[in-house]
């Protein structure tokens, strides 16, 4: 399984649509773009940890967007002190 397949598996398990743009941005941010087509087992420990972080971020993005919306729904400029 490649790094890209590994991180994309997160959205498949949750049956969410994968945001490929965001996945690519995260690969770039964590400096794994050049390794995206490399097998996950061939990466160093640190590279595998960064791939795990990307996967976790992709798993949490849908839930985080929902929570943030719910947590701020009652806040408005007129309600602030």
Backbone as JSON, one array per atom type, in Angstrom:
{
  "sequence": "XXXXXXXXXXXXXXXXXXXXXXXXXXXXXXXXXXXXXXXXXXXXXXXXXXXXXXXXXXXXXXXXXXXXXXXXXXXXXXXXX",
  "N": [[0.84, -1.17, 0.0], [0.61, 2.17, -0.88], [1.75, 5.41, 0.3], [-0.1, 7.4, -0.38], [-2.42, 5.83, -0.86], [-2.73, 4.82, 1.7], [-3.33, 7.11, 3.28], [-5.65, 7.9, 2.02], [-7.34, 5.87, 2.61], [-8.55, 6.46, 4.98], [-10.8, 8.12, 4.5], [-12.3, 6.38, 2.99], [-13.0, 4.37, 4.79], [-14.67, 5.8, 6.48], [-16.62, 6.38, 4.72], [-16.75, 8.83, 3.48], [-16.41, 11.57, 1.19], [-13.31, 12.06, -0.24], [-11.26, 14.83, 0.15], [-9.28, 15.67, -2.18], [-7.63, 17.82, -2.79], [-7.03, 18.9, -0.28], [-5.76, 16.71, 0.87], [-3.51, 16.58, -0.78], [-2.35, 19.05, -0.12], [-1.73, 18.6, 2.56], [0.1, 16.5, 2.33], [2.12, 17.92, 1.08], [2.66, 19.89, 3.03], [3.61, 18.33, 5.16], [5.86, 17.39, 4.01], [5.83, 15.08, 2.36], [5.18, 14.68, -0.25], [6.89, 13.85, -2.33], [7.18, 11.24, -1.62], [4.75, 10.04, -1.9], [3.96, 7.96, -3.6], [5.38, 5.86, -2.72], [5.84, 2.78, -0.96], [4.25, 2.34, 2.15], [5.48, 0.84, 4.15], [8.14, 1.09, 3.56], [9.0, 3.51, 4.43], [10.71, 5.73, 6.72], [10.59, 5.72, 10.33], [9.8, 8.27, 11.3], [8.69, 9.38, 8.97], [6.55, 7.66, 8.6], [5.08, 8.33, 10.86], [4.35, 10.94, 10.24], [2.69, 10.42, 8.04], [0.67, 9.08, 9.38], [-0.34, 11.19, 10.91], [-1.4, 12.83, 8.9], [-3.38, 11.13, 7.94], [-5.01, 10.95, 10.22], [-5.85, 13.62, 10.43], [-7.34, 13.85, 8.08], [-9.37, 12.05, 8.66], [-10.66, 13.3, 10.75], [-11.6, 15.67, 9.72], [-14.27, 16.01, 8.7], [-15.89, 15.62, 10.98], [-14.84, 17.6, 12.62], [-15.5, 19.94, 11.24], [-18.28, 19.88, 11.5], [-18.56, 20.01, 14.32], [-17.35, 22.5, 14.89], [-19.07, 24.26, 13.66], [-21.41, 23.79, 15.15], [-20.54, 24.54, 17.68], [-20.17, 27.25, 17.49], [-22.53, 28.33, 16.7], [-24.35, 29.9, 18.16], [-23.03, 32.23, 18.59], [-22.69, 35.58, 17.94], [-22.01, 38.84, 16.59], [-23.58, 40.66, 17.94], [-24.11, 39.43, 20.34], [-21.83, 39.42, 21.82], [-19.78, 40.44, 24.56]],
  "CA": [[0.0, 0.0, 0.0], [1.41, 3.39, -0.95], [1.42, 6.45, 1.28], [-1.36, 8.03, -0.82], [-3.51, 4.88, -0.6], [-2.87, 4.72, 3.14], [-4.05, 8.26, 3.84], [-6.98, 7.94, 1.42], [-8.13, 4.83, 3.24], [-9.29, 7.08, 6.08], [-12.11, 8.57, 4.06], [-13.03, 5.21, 2.51], [-13.55, 3.7, 5.97], [-15.77, 6.63, 6.98], [-17.55, 6.56, 3.6], [-16.78, 10.25, 3.15], [-15.68, 11.93, -0.02], [-11.98, 12.55, 0.07], [-10.88, 16.12, -0.41], [-7.95, 15.41, -2.74], [-6.83, 19.04, -2.68], [-6.53, 19.0, 1.08], [-4.8, 15.62, 1.05], [-2.27, 17.0, -1.44], [-1.76, 20.13, 0.68], [-1.15, 18.0, 3.77], [1.31, 15.79, 1.9], [3.14, 18.94, 0.85], [3.0, 20.51, 4.31], [4.39, 17.38, 5.95], [7.01, 17.04, 3.19], [5.72, 13.69, 1.92], [4.72, 14.65, -1.64], [7.81, 13.04, -3.13], [7.08, 9.86, -1.17], [3.34, 9.64, -1.95], [3.79, 6.7, -4.33], [6.27, 4.87, -2.11], [5.13, 1.88, -0.04], [4.26, 2.86, 3.52], [6.42, 0.05, 4.92], [9.51, 1.46, 3.21], [9.3, 4.83, 5.0], [11.33, 5.75, 8.05], [9.62, 5.85, 11.42], [9.29, 9.64, 11.31], [7.84, 9.56, 7.79], [5.31, 6.93, 8.88], [4.33, 9.12, 11.83], [3.74, 12.07, 9.51], [1.58, 9.86, 7.26], [-0.4, 8.83, 10.35], [-0.93, 12.48, 11.27], [-2.23, 13.23, 7.76], [-4.56, 10.25, 7.93], [-5.88, 11.37, 11.33], [-6.45, 14.9, 10.07], [-8.36, 13.6, 7.06], [-10.48, 11.37, 9.31], [-11.34, 14.2, 11.66], [-12.03, 16.93, 9.1], [-15.73, 16.11, 8.6], [-16.4, 15.8, 12.33], [-14.39, 18.89, 13.13], [-16.29, 20.98, 10.6], [-19.6, 19.85, 12.12], [-18.44, 20.48, 15.7], [-17.05, 23.93, 14.92], [-20.3, 24.94, 13.3], [-22.33, 23.69, 16.28], [-20.0, 25.24, 18.84], [-20.2, 28.7, 17.28], [-23.8, 28.71, 16.09], [-25.06, 30.92, 18.93], [-22.19, 33.4, 18.76], [-22.8, 36.61, 16.91], [-21.4, 40.11, 17.0], [-24.48, 41.36, 18.88], [-24.14, 38.72, 21.61], [-20.54, 39.48, 22.5], [-19.73, 41.47, 25.59]],
  "C": [[0.9, 1.25, 0.0], [0.96, 4.38, 0.12], [0.08, 7.09, 0.9], [-2.54, 7.11, -0.55], [-3.79, 4.8, 0.89], [-3.66, 5.9, 3.71], [-5.46, 8.36, 3.26], [-7.91, 6.89, 2.02], [-9.0, 5.39, 4.37], [-10.68, 7.49, 5.65], [-12.95, 7.4, 3.53], [-13.71, 4.5, 3.68], [-14.74, 4.47, 6.51], [-16.83, 6.88, 5.92], [-17.78, 8.04, 3.3], [-16.1, 10.46, 1.82], [-14.35, 12.53, 0.4], [-11.76, 13.9, -0.61], [-9.43, 15.97, -0.89], [-7.05, 16.63, -2.64], [-6.21, 19.14, -1.29], [-5.51, 17.91, 1.37], [-3.46, 15.99, 0.42], [-1.57, 18.12, -0.66], [-1.09, 19.58, 1.93], [0.12, 17.23, 3.43], [2.45, 16.78, 1.68], [3.6, 19.56, 2.16], [3.91, 19.62, 5.16], [5.57, 16.79, 5.15], [7.01, 15.57, 2.77], [5.28, 13.58, 0.47], [5.6, 13.74, -2.49], [7.71, 11.55, -2.78], [5.67, 9.3, -1.3], [3.12, 8.3, -2.64], [4.71, 5.6, -3.82], [5.45, 4.01, -1.13], [5.32, 2.36, 1.4], [5.29, 2.12, 4.39], [7.88, 0.39, 4.65], [9.93, 2.82, 3.78], [10.01, 4.68, 6.33], [10.24, 5.91, 9.1], [8.99, 7.24, 11.47], [8.36, 9.92, 10.15], [6.51, 8.84, 7.98], [4.45, 7.7, 9.88], [3.65, 10.3, 11.15], [2.57, 11.59, 8.65], [0.4, 9.56, 8.18], [-1.1, 10.12, 10.76], [-1.85, 12.95, 10.14], [-3.52, 12.43, 7.74], [-5.54, 10.65, 9.04], [-6.57, 12.69, 11.02], [-7.56, 14.72, 9.04], [-9.57, 12.89, 7.66], [-11.31, 12.35, 10.12], [-11.94, 15.42, 10.98], [-13.54, 17.07, 9.04], [-16.34, 16.35, 9.97], [-16.04, 17.15, 12.91], [-15.2, 20.02, 12.53], [-17.69, 21.03, 11.22], [-19.54, 20.44, 13.53], [-18.21, 21.98, 15.75], [-18.3, 24.73, 14.59], [-21.27, 24.94, 14.48], [-21.84, 24.51, 17.47], [-20.11, 26.76, 18.7], [-21.54, 29.2, 16.77], [-24.52, 29.83, 16.84], [-24.23, 32.19, 19.16], [-22.42, 34.36, 17.61], [-22.2, 37.89, 17.46], [-22.28, 40.84, 18.01], [-24.52, 40.7, 20.25], [-22.84, 38.82, 22.39], [-20.52, 40.62, 23.49], [-18.69, 42.51, 25.3]]
}
